[in-house]
Amino acid sequence: MFIPCMVGSSKIDGGVPRLGHGLLDDYLDMVAARARPNTVLATAYDLKVFFTEVAKEPQEVAGRTCWHSSPRSVGRGVG
């Protein structure tokens, strides 16, 4: 089971926080290329909390794992 752990980063990797999973770390790299450092840090924290609560591997999370995963689902309820 994947247990996310937010690790501080060094200047070598551009200051991007890591969560210890390739998919999530790649996503954080993509966010870092497009956003400010505080946004990247907030995104990493949100992912850490999410994956702690759902207790699934990142590759197991489908689009309907959480109700707000699709803009079309807003206002339609879960499922």
OpenMM code with the backbone's topology and positions (N, CA, C; nanometers):
from openmm import Vec3, app, unit

residues = "MET PHE ILE PRO CYS MET VAL GLY SER SER LYS ILE ASP GLY GLY VAL PRO ARG LEU GLY HIS GLY LEU LEU ASP ASP TYR LEU ASP MET VAL ALA ALA ARG ALA ARG PRO ASN THR VAL LEU ALA THR ALA TYR ASP LEU LYS VAL PHE PHE THR GLU VAL ALA LYS GLU PRO GLN GLU VAL ALA GLY ARG THR CYS TRP HIS SER SER PRO ARG SER VAL GLY ARG GLY VAL GLY".split()
positions = [
    Vec3(0.0844, -0.1183, 0.0000),
    Vec3(0.0000, 0.0000, 0.0000),
    Vec3(0.0885, 0.1241, 0.0000),
    Vec3(0.0529, 0.2197, -0.0836),
    Vec3(0.1266, 0.3450, -0.0936),
    Vec3(0.0881, 0.4382, 0.0205),
    Vec3(0.1869, 0.4835, 0.0949),
    Vec3(0.1657, 0.5820, 0.1999),
    Vec3(0.2468, 0.7055, 0.1613),
    Vec3(0.1781, 0.8140, 0.1207),
    Vec3(0.2505, 0.9318, 0.0755),
    Vec3(0.3269, 0.9989, 0.1888),
    Vec3(0.4433, 1.0463, 0.1555),
    Vec3(0.5267, 1.1179, 0.2507),
    Vec3(0.5886, 1.2356, 0.1775),
    Vec3(0.5490, 1.3565, 0.2145),
    Vec3(0.6008, 1.4739, 0.1468),
    Vec3(0.7425, 1.5015, 0.1956),
    Vec3(0.8346, 1.4999, 0.1012),
    Vec3(0.9757, 1.5178, 0.1319),
    Vec3(1.0195, 1.6528, 0.0781),
    Vec3(1.0910, 1.7254, 0.1606),
    Vec3(1.1460, 1.8524, 0.1149),
    Vec3(1.2392, 1.8298, -0.0013),
    Vec3(1.2577, 1.9311, -0.0782),
    Vec3(1.3398, 1.9154, -0.1977),
    Vec3(1.4621, 2.0042, -0.1896),
    Vec3(1.5537, 1.9753, -0.2748),
    Vec3(1.6768, 2.0523, -0.2786),
    Vec3(1.6791, 2.1390, -0.4030),
    Vec3(1.7751, 2.2248, -0.4102),
    Vec3(1.7882, 2.3100, -0.5283),
    Vec3(1.8276, 2.2283, -0.6504),
    Vec3(1.8808, 2.1086, -0.6285),
    Vec3(1.9206, 2.0228, -0.7402),
    Vec3(1.7997, 1.9861, -0.8258),
    Vec3(1.6871, 1.9530, -0.7606),
    Vec3(1.5676, 1.9150, -0.8368),
    Vec3(1.4729, 2.0329, -0.8573),
    Vec3(1.5222, 2.1533, -0.8422),
    Vec3(1.4420, 2.2720, -0.8678),
    Vec3(1.3512, 2.3132, -0.7535),
    Vec3(1.3675, 2.2533, -0.6386),
    Vec3(1.2855, 2.2893, -0.5235),
    Vec3(1.1455, 2.2304, -0.5252),
    Vec3(1.1220, 2.1301, -0.6069),
    Vec3(0.9897, 2.0678, -0.6171),
    Vec3(0.9763, 1.9616, -0.5085),
    Vec3(0.8687, 1.9691, -0.4263),
    Vec3(0.8488, 1.8656, -0.3247),
    Vec3(0.8215, 1.7301, -0.3896),
    Vec3(0.8507, 1.6243, -0.3184),
    Vec3(0.8324, 1.4871, -0.3657),
    Vec3(0.7392, 1.4122, -0.2723),
    Vec3(0.6618, 1.3188, -0.3305),
    Vec3(0.5708, 1.2358, -0.2518),
    Vec3(0.6111, 1.0893, -0.2502),
    Vec3(0.7140, 1.0536, -0.3237),
    Vec3(0.7632, 0.9167, -0.3203),
    Vec3(0.6950, 0.8208, -0.4158),
    Vec3(0.6260, 0.8727, -0.5152),
    Vec3(0.5644, 0.7877, -0.6179),
    Vec3(0.5881, 0.8551, -0.7523),
    Vec3(0.6342, 0.7781, -0.8499),
    Vec3(0.6714, 0.8328, -0.9801),
    Vec3(0.5623, 0.9139, -1.0474),
    Vec3(0.4385, 0.8638, -1.0480),
    Vec3(0.3291, 0.9363, -1.1131),
    Vec3(0.3033, 1.0705, -1.0468),
    Vec3(0.3014, 1.0715, -0.9148),
    Vec3(0.2747, 1.1956, -0.8428),
    Vec3(0.3912, 1.2932, -0.8549),
    Vec3(0.5128, 1.2414, -0.8476),
    Vec3(0.6294, 1.3283, -0.8608),
    Vec3(0.6385, 1.3880, -1.0006),
    Vec3(0.6036, 1.3098, -1.1031),
    Vec3(0.5995, 1.3633, -1.2397),
    Vec3(0.4928, 1.4715, -1.2523),
    Vec3(0.3785, 1.4495, -1.1898),
    Vec3(0.2718, 1.5500, -1.1926),
    Vec3(0.3184, 1.6788, -1.1238),
    Vec3(0.3858, 1.6646, -1.0109),
    Vec3(0.4356, 1.7838, -0.9416),
    Vec3(0.5393, 1.8578, -1.0258),
    Vec3(0.6206, 1.7846, -1.1015),
    Vec3(0.7148, 1.8488, -1.1937),
    Vec3(0.6400, 1.9313, -1.2984),
    Vec3(0.5300, 1.8753, -1.3494),
    Vec3(0.4508, 1.9467, -1.4489),
    Vec3(0.3869, 2.0722, -1.3892),
    Vec3(0.3347, 2.0598, -1.2682),
    Vec3(0.2757, 2.1767, -1.2015),
    Vec3(0.3834, 2.2821, -1.1771),
    Vec3(0.5015, 2.2383, -1.1350),
    Vec3(0.6105, 2.3318, -1.1060),
    Vec3(0.6544, 2.4094, -1.2292),
    Vec3(0.6407, 2.3491, -1.3456),
    Vec3(0.6785, 2.4172, -1.4692),
    Vec3(0.5790, 2.5267, -1.5064),
    Vec3(0.4610, 2.5230, -1.4453),
    Vec3(0.3553, 2.6158, -1.4836),
    Vec3(0.3043, 2.7054, -1.3716),
    Vec3(0.3479, 2.6811, -1.2488),
    Vec3(0.2897, 2.7522, -1.1349),
    Vec3(0.3974, 2.8037, -1.0390),
    Vec3(0.3546, 2.8864, -0.9492),
    Vec3(0.4448, 2.9419, -0.8476),
    Vec3(0.4743, 2.8370, -0.7399),
    Vec3(0.5848, 2.8544, -0.6674),
    Vec3(0.6250, 2.7551, -0.5663),
    Vec3(0.5190, 2.7253, -0.4606),
    Vec3(0.4466, 2.8250, -0.4143),
    Vec3(0.3435, 2.7987, -0.3126),
    Vec3(0.2299, 2.7134, -0.3685),
    Vec3(0.1990, 2.7291, -0.4970),
    Vec3(0.0963, 2.6460, -0.5600),
    Vec3(0.1429, 2.5016, -0.5682),
    Vec3(0.2695, 2.4816, -0.6000),
    Vec3(0.3250, 2.3465, -0.6068),
    Vec3(0.3221, 2.2821, -0.4688),
    Vec3(0.3598, 2.3562, -0.3673),
    Vec3(0.3583, 2.3054, -0.2307),
    Vec3(0.2160, 2.2695, -0.1873),
    Vec3(0.1194, 2.3549, -0.2190),
    Vec3(-0.0201, 2.3275, -0.1838),
    Vec3(-0.0717, 2.2044, -0.2581),
    Vec3(-0.0345, 2.1908, -0.3841),
    Vec3(-0.0756, 2.0743, -0.4628),
    Vec3(-0.0185, 1.9461, -0.4030),
    Vec3(0.1088, 1.9490, -0.3653),
    Vec3(0.1723, 1.8319, -0.3045),
    Vec3(0.1018, 1.7943, -0.1734),
    Vec3(0.0699, 1.8937, -0.0931),
    Vec3(0.0015, 1.8667, 0.0334),
    Vec3(-0.1377, 1.8078, 0.0086),
    Vec3(-0.2113, 1.8657, -0.0868),
    Vec3(-0.3446, 1.8147, -0.1177),
    Vec3(-0.3396, 1.6706, -0.1671),
    Vec3(-0.2413, 1.6390, -0.2515),
    Vec3(-0.2259, 1.5015, -0.2989),
    Vec3(-0.1918, 1.4071, -0.1839),
    Vec3(-0.1062, 1.4532, -0.0934),
    Vec3(-0.0698, 1.3722, 0.0228),
    Vec3(-0.1934, 1.3395, 0.1059),
    Vec3(-0.2754, 1.4388, 0.1340),
    Vec3(-0.3967, 1.4178, 0.2130),
    Vec3(-0.4932, 1.3252, 0.1388),
    Vec3(-0.5129, 1.3501, 0.0090),
    Vec3(-0.6051, 1.2682, -0.0697),
    Vec3(-0.5645, 1.1218, -0.0683),
    Vec3(-0.4372, 1.0933, -0.0985),
    Vec3(-0.3942, 0.9537, -0.1070),
    Vec3(-0.3835, 0.8885, 0.0302),
    Vec3(-0.3723, 0.9664, 0.1353),
    Vec3(-0.3785, 0.9107, 0.2700),
    Vec3(-0.5210, 0.8653, 0.3004),
    Vec3(-0.6195, 0.9440, 0.2571),
    Vec3(-0.7598, 0.9129, 0.2845),
    Vec3(-0.8147, 0.8002, 0.1974),
    Vec3(-0.7828, 0.7982, 0.0683),
    Vec3(-0.8410, 0.6956, -0.0191),
    Vec3(-0.7694, 0.5618, -0.0070),
    Vec3(-0.6490, 0.5623, 0.0456),
    Vec3(-0.5717, 0.4394, 0.0669),
    Vec3(-0.5637, 0.3536, -0.0595),
    Vec3(-0.5313, 0.4163, -0.1718),
    Vec3(-0.5124, 0.3459, -0.2981),
    Vec3(-0.3819, 0.3914, -0.3612),
    Vec3(-0.3316, 0.3072, -0.4481),
    Vec3(-0.2159, 0.3458, -0.5284),
    Vec3(-0.2614, 0.4509, -0.6302),
    Vec3(-0.1760, 0.5452, -0.6654),
    Vec3(-0.2162, 0.6470, -0.7639),
    Vec3(-0.2696, 0.5889, -0.8944),
    Vec3(-0.2125, 0.4800, -0.9435),
    Vec3(-0.2607, 0.4225, -1.0688),
    Vec3(-0.3968, 0.3545, -1.0533),
    Vec3(-0.4408, 0.3312, -0.9301),
    Vec3(-0.5720, 0.2705, -0.9056),
    Vec3(-0.6838, 0.3739, -0.9026),
    Vec3(-0.6492, 0.4988, -0.8958),
    Vec3(-0.7497, 0.6037, -0.8836),
    Vec3(-0.8039, 0.6373, -1.0216),
    Vec3(-0.9312, 0.6097, -1.0401),
    Vec3(-0.9975, 0.6387, -1.1676),
    Vec3(-1.0653, 0.7750, -1.1602),
    Vec3(-1.1155, 0.8189, -1.2704),
    Vec3(-1.1801, 0.9498, -1.2770),
    Vec3(-1.2977, 0.9678, -1.1830),
    Vec3(-1.3609, 0.8593, -1.1437),
    Vec3(-1.4772, 0.8697, -1.0559),
    Vec3(-1.4457, 0.8346, -0.9109),
    Vec3(-1.3201, 0.8323, -0.8744),
    Vec3(-1.2853, 0.8031, -0.7359),
    Vec3(-1.3380, 0.9111, -0.6429),
    Vec3(-1.3338, 1.0329, -0.6886),
    Vec3(-1.3901, 1.1418, -0.6097),
    Vec3(-1.4878, 1.2179, -0.6980),
    Vec3(-1.5886, 1.2729, -0.6389),
    Vec3(-1.6984, 1.3317, -0.7156),
    Vec3(-1.6579, 1.4523, -0.7973),
    Vec3(-1.5569, 1.5251, -0.7582),
    Vec3(-1.5216, 1.6480, -0.8295),
    Vec3(-1.4110, 1.6273, -0.9321),
    Vec3(-1.3912, 1.5044, -0.9760),
    Vec3(-1.2826, 1.4770, -1.0698),
    Vec3(-1.3130, 1.5254, -1.2111),
    Vec3(-1.4376, 1.5522, -1.2411),
    Vec3(-1.4747, 1.5966, -1.3745),
    Vec3(-1.5578, 1.7235, -1.3644),
    Vec3(-1.5255, 1.8252, -1.4450),
    Vec3(-1.6053, 1.9479, -1.4403),
    Vec3(-1.7537, 1.9224, -1.4712),
    Vec3(-1.7815, 1.8186, -1.5486),
    Vec3(-1.9208, 1.7887, -1.5830),
    Vec3(-1.9989, 1.7315, -1.4653),
    Vec3(-1.9295, 1.6816, -1.3636),
    Vec3(-1.9999, 1.6210, -1.2500),
    Vec3(-2.0435, 1.7243, -1.1478),
    Vec3(-1.9970, 1.8464, -1.1584),
    Vec3(-2.0324, 1.9497, -1.0626),
    Vec3(-2.1825, 1.9755, -1.0698),
    Vec3(-2.2467, 1.9691, -0.9548),
    Vec3(-2.3882, 1.9945, -0.9490),
    Vec3(-2.4756, 1.8728, -0.9793),
    Vec3(-2.4160, 1.7627, -1.0149),
    Vec3(-2.4934, 1.6427, -1.0479),
    Vec3(-2.4901, 1.5380, -0.9374),
    Vec3(-2.4161, 1.5648, -0.8321),
    Vec3(-2.4065, 1.4671, -0.7251),
    Vec3(-2.2990, 1.3632, -0.7553),
    Vec3(-2.2914, 1.2644, -0.6714),
    Vec3(-2.1887, 1.1623, -0.6838),
    Vec3(-2.2326, 1.0563, -0.7845),
    Vec3(-2.1343, 1.0125, -0.8661),
    Vec3(-2.1590, 0.8987, -0.9498),
    Vec3(-2.2133, 0.9315, -1.0828),
] * unit.nanometer
topology = app.Topology()
chain = topology.addChain("A")
for resn in residues:
    res = topology.addResidue(resn, chain)
    for name in ("N", "CA", "C"):
        topology.addAtom(name, app.Element.getBySymbol(name[0]), res)
